């Protein structure tokens, strides 16, 4: 499939809340058109974070990914910068979607944690106005203080689902 890269930074945080900002990108590395969009995409990220227990053992947040303007809630856009037109059946090269991802993370120990994250995604607002949904459960493990790994099965559902089953793994570094 395509490769997703992300960098985020938390400029503000206290015991009960925080704000994270960043950027993501999708590299068109899929070996088959059914596994990816065929387009290089860039996206800003905004993540308000809440700490219900006043510490990092339990945290909740909502990640807004792939939008351009918070002021106009009807036109959040992923920015497509290169590649062939997506395989939508339409002649428009524009990829235009928003992902809203509410997350609950619970730390089982210093090194292990669980996530649950339903994802609400509007795919190609200009082309189809089709909503898609998926639910995921992630298990993560910190290998060192800064290096971690996670695995995540995803279950798409609804009439506009983006697949039947996805499995993602990631190696990440915290600096």
Secondary structure by P-SEA (a helix, b strand, c coil): cbbbbbbbbbcccccccccccbbbbbccccccccccccccccbbbbbbbbbccccccbbbbbbbccccccccccccccccccccccccccccccccbbbbbbbbbbbcccccbbbbbbbbbbcccccccbbbbbbbbbbbbbcccccccbbbbbbbbcccccccbbbbbbccccc
